[in-house]
Amino acid sequence: MKDIVNHAFRWGLAGLLVGPAVVYSMMLVVLYRDPSCAPGGGVCQLDIGLNMIIGLVVGFLAFFAITLIRGLRKRRREAR
């Protein structure tokens, strides 16, 4: 069990890189599409810091949970 959690934790750390990258890419699309975020268009309500923190948390949790579930399912399959 410990090896499954360690493997999931390592993938969770990889999610710390992927999560913010995905969130930042989505923010760039929003900045490009939203007229209120255009130069001189008004006030843009995107908070970069908050979105990056959310990306970190969601990225880690998603990669960790998916890897943990896959590891547990594989272990159960091999036990049969």
N, C-alpha and C positions, 0 to 999 in steps of 0.2 A: 504494500500500500504506500509505503514511504517513497518508493521510486516513482510511482504514478503522480504523487503530489509534487515531488521535485521536478518531474518533467513538465507538469502543468504550470508550475511556478516559472520555469524558464521560458515557456511559451507566453506566459503572462507578461514577463519582462519584455519580450518581443512586441507584445501588444502596446507597451508604453511608447514604442516608436511608431507603430502603425496607426494607432488611434488618433493622435494629434495630426498626423499627416493627412488622414482622411478628413478630419474636421477642418483643417486649414484649407484643403482643396475645395471643400464644400463652401467655405466662407468666401473664397475667391470667386466662385460661381455666383454666389449671392451678391457680392460687391459689383460684379460685372452686370448682372441682370436688374438689380434694384435701382430705380431712378433716384430714390432718396439718398443712395450711397454714392452717386456720381459727383464729381467735383462741382461745387456750386449748387448741388441739388437739395441741400438741406441737411438734416441731422440723420446720420446713420446710426442705428441702434445695435450694432454688433459690438460686443465686448470681447476682445481678442483673448484677454487673460482668462476670463470665465469659461469661454469655449474651449480653450486649450486644457484647462483643468478637467472639464467634463470629458474631453477626448482622452486624457490620460486614464481617468477612472474607468470609463466605459471600455477603452481598448484593453486595459489589463483584465478587467472582469470578464469580458467576452472571450478573450484568448484562454484565460485560465479555466473558465467554466467549460468551454467546448472541449479543451484538451483533457480535463478531468473526467468528463462524462464519457468521452471516447475511450480513455484508458480503463475506466471501470467496466464499460461494456465489453471491451476486448478481454479483460481479465475474466469476466463472467463467462464469455464464450469459450475461452480456453479451459475453464474448469469443468465444463460438461463432458 
